[in-house]
Amino acid sequence: MGGSFQTEEGHSNERLQPLRVPMRGEHLFGAARELVDDLSEWELSSADEESMTMICTLAGGLMRGPAKVTIQVEGPEDLPTSTIRVRSETESGLMKRDKANVQEFMTLLHRRVC
């Protein structure tokens, strides 16, 4: 049975909420892409700069299956404000790390852009 976790507005931990920053979407997308490149366990599967969406894969382990992480940046083109949302999905394995995957990425991204 698969599992998933995504950033949500009402979450009590700010690192598990979508991140809004005063920067243009393409710059936030670039910062997120650089972060993915720096994370050794993360592999970029696809990146669409037009829709500002990335799909990443995290390798599974002994008890956990591989995770698919979707990172999407949203925001108006004419204003320097954007929001990033992250979703992790795991299809197999005994232990799911979807929440930890999202929190790891968002914590490191906060350090880079805030």
C-alpha positions as CSV (number, residue, x, y, z in Angstrom):
1,M,0.0,0.0,0.0
2,G,1.4,3.4,-1.0
3,G,1.7,6.5,1.0
4,S,2.1,10.2,0.4
5,F,2.6,13.6,2.1
6,Q,2.5,17.1,0.8
7,T,2.9,20.6,2.0
8,E,-0.4,22.1,3.3
9,E,-1.4,25.5,4.5
10,G,-2.8,24.5,7.9
11,H,0.1,22.4,9.1
12,S,1.4,23.4,12.5
13,N,5.1,23.1,11.4
14,E,6.0,25.9,9.0
15,R,8.5,23.6,7.2
16,L,5.6,21.5,6.2
17,Q,3.6,24.4,4.7
18,P,4.0,25.8,1.2
19,L,6.8,28.4,1.2
20,R,6.0,31.9,-0.1
21,V,8.9,34.1,-0.8
22,P,9.4,37.6,-2.3
23,M,11.3,36.4,-5.4
24,R,10.4,35.7,-9.0
25,G,9.2,32.1,-9.7
26,E,12.1,31.3,-12.1
27,H,14.6,32.3,-9.4
28,L,12.9,30.1,-6.8
29,F,12.7,27.3,-9.3
30,G,16.4,27.7,-10.0
31,A,17.3,27.6,-6.2
32,A,15.1,24.5,-5.8
33,R,16.9,22.8,-8.7
34,E,20.3,23.6,-7.3
35,L,19.2,22.1,-4.0
36,V,18.1,18.9,-5.7
37,D,21.5,18.7,-7.4
38,D,23.2,19.1,-4.1
39,L,21.3,16.3,-2.3
40,S,23.2,13.1,-2.9
41,E,20.2,10.7,-2.5
42,W,17.9,12.8,-4.7
43,E,17.9,12.2,-8.5
44,L,16.2,14.7,-10.8
45,S,13.9,12.7,-13.2
46,S,12.5,15.6,-15.1
47,A,12.3,19.4,-15.0
48,D,9.8,21.6,-16.9
49,E,10.9,25.2,-16.7
50,E,7.7,26.4,-18.4
51,S,5.4,24.9,-15.7
52,M,8.2,25.2,-13.1
53,T,7.7,21.6,-12.0
54,M,10.4,19.0,-11.1
55,I,10.0,15.3,-10.5
56,C,12.7,13.7,-8.4
57,T,13.3,10.1,-7.2
58,L,14.8,9.1,-3.9
59,A,16.2,5.6,-3.9
60,G,14.6,3.1,-1.5
61,G,16.4,1.3,1.2
62,L,16.2,-2.1,2.9
63,M,12.7,-1.4,4.4
64,R,11.5,1.4,2.3
65,G,10.6,1.8,-1.4
66,P,11.7,4.5,-3.7
67,A,9.8,7.8,-3.4
68,K,8.7,10.2,-6.2
69,V,8.9,13.8,-5.1
70,T,7.1,16.5,-7.1
71,I,8.2,20.1,-6.6
72,Q,6.1,22.9,-8.1
73,V,6.7,26.6,-8.1
74,E,3.7,29.0,-8.6
75,G,3.4,32.7,-8.9
76,P,2.4,35.6,-11.1
77,E,4.9,36.4,-13.9
78,D,4.7,40.2,-13.3
79,L,5.2,40.2,-9.5
80,P,8.3,39.1,-7.5
81,T,6.4,36.7,-5.3
82,S,6.1,32.9,-5.6
83,T,5.1,29.8,-3.7
84,I,6.7,26.3,-3.7
85,R,4.8,23.1,-3.0
86,V,6.3,19.7,-2.4
87,R,4.7,16.3,-2.5
88,S,6.3,12.9,-1.8
89,E,4.7,9.6,-2.8
90,T,5.9,6.0,-2.0
91,E,4.4,3.0,-3.7
92,S,6.1,0.2,-1.8
93,G,8.1,-0.7,1.3
94,L,7.4,-1.3,4.9
95,M,8.5,2.2,6.1
96,K,7.3,5.3,4.4
97,R,9.4,8.5,4.7
98,D,7.2,10.8,2.7
99,K,6.8,13.4,5.5
100,A,10.6,13.3,6.2
101,N,11.3,13.7,2.5
102,V,9.2,16.9,2.3
103,Q,10.6,18.2,5.6
104,E,14.2,17.6,4.6
105,F,13.8,19.5,1.3
106,M,11.7,22.4,2.8
107,T,14.1,22.9,5.7
108,L,17.1,23.1,3.4
109,L,15.2,25.4,1.0
110,H,14.3,27.7,3.8
111,R,18.0,28.1,4.6
112,R,18.8,29.0,1.0
113,V,16.0,31.5,0.2
114,C,14.8,33.0,3.5
